[in-house]
Amino acid sequence: MKSLSRHLLASAIVTALSFSHLVRAEDSIQQLASQLAEQAQASSLGYDIVESLTVEVGPRLPGSEADTRAVAWAEAKLKQLGFDRVYKETVMVPVWQRGDAQANITSPFPQKLVITALGGSVATPEQGIEAEIIRFASLDELKAADMAQVQAKIVFIDHKTERAKTGAGYGKSVPGRSQGAVAAAEKGALAVIIRSIGTDSDRMAHTGMMRYQDGVNKIPAAAISNPDADLIDAMLKRDSKVVLSLNLSPQSRGEATSYNVIAEVTGSSKADEIVLIGAHLDSWDEGTGAIDDGAGVAIVTAAGKLIQDLPRKPARTVRVVLYAAEELGLIGGKAYAKAHAAEMDKHYIAAESDFGAGGIYQLDWKVNDKVLPQLLELSAGMAKIGVAAGDNQASGGPDVSMLPELGVPVASLRQNGIDYFDFHHTPNDTLDKIDPKALAQNVAAYAQFAYLMANSDIELRPIPVTKK
């Protein structure tokens, strides 16, 4: 751990020294931002950070002992990197423990399946559940089914996730994970299993959060690997009655204290105004949380560090926020919005990195429509690192998605997620899935974006109202 820390600090020092001689007082903001991006692409700082997190902490489920270590790691790392201010804010998080998961087809063709409990699921009875499977191609199909079809059975939601650069397929299939247990329980099902929300063909199950509803019976919920979903489909084509034995032992253990960990580069002339770049510190417990969201932690931390080391401070404060418990329902993001409600008018813009480490190809905004052309002109230099001009339909990222409702402009730095859902929420979310060059390009884009925004004179408000 000490050797990694020394390497990280040495890399940061080299980055600062090599950039300082490039900056001249007469350079424009755009020129300085472009130089900053060039330096970021030549630096290994981002990769050093995510390597440190995955090696020294690893998976960090909210409320666990590893989550406590992750918070300590983040606070120490941000201080070591020399940010002007480092602090943390309390976030209360639910504690859920995965336990064991077993699933076997007992009839007509006995076989073991690869399965994992969905986050928040209750356990089966100690003896497990054995019942006939009933298959639905989607959540909507389940909702339309007669109760008599479903009662006393195990529901199987078999919605395939489409592969897309934007990750759009996830939004189509994920309701089956989040809402499937409620829809199945309302029709008398004993449990629900889903085809993993993933685009891979590996025999690994994808976990993720699910929800219950007050007044509806809580039934166990789990995901099976995509090859095992195909296996069940093939069995159902041969015999309409396929019986599954399911045993899950997760437990909910109340609440625990976690933290949003925050670092700041103090601004100069407009220090009370904030440019927020964030990521979430927690991860699921199956892999080491490298792409989700160790990469994001590394990207925004390294971008902030590069700005911190400039010989001339930006006008606005750049705030790096490492959110708690995003995976359990944006808990850290909501806590931040509540804790900082009085200064929402001082948030100039916000953006979050939470889509792995694929290259950033486009910058979208959610700002006053009238100033969009000015922003496109200001950020045109980002084309040199492969970032094209986008539209005015940004969400900003999960933990900042609630800020537009509070009047805060946001931006989305769009990453290439063509293979993101191959690894998402699986044991395969590990450091080797990160391309150091692509990660460095992400750092460059965030550093350039944050620096431009921290020095911009464009009035970004009022932002468009989202129709519901």
Buried (B, 14 or more C-beta within 10 A) or exposed (E): EEEBBEBBBEBBEBBBEEBEEBBEEEBEBBBBBBBBBBBBBBBBBBBBBBBBBBEBBBBBBBBBEBBBBBBBBBBBBBEEBBBBEBEBBEBBBBBBBBEEBBBBBEBEEEEEBBBBBBBBBBBBEEEBBBBBBBBBBBBEBBBEBEEEBBEEBBBBBBBBBBBBBBBEBBEBBBBBBBBBBBBBBBBBBBBBBBBBBBBBEBEBBBBBBBBBEEEEBBBBBBBBBBBBBBBBBEBBEEEEEBBBBBBBBBEBEEEBEBBBBBBBBBBEEBBEBBBBBBBBBBBBBBBBBBBBBBBBBBBBBBBBBBBBBBEEBBBBBBBBBBBBBBBBBBBBBBBBBEEBEEEBEBBBBBBBBBBBBBBBBBBBBBBBEEBBEBBBEBBEBBEEBBBEBBEBEBBBBBBBBBBBEEEBBBBBBBBBBBBBBBBBBBBBBBBEBBEBEBBBBBBBBBBBBBBBBBBBEBEBEEBEEEEE
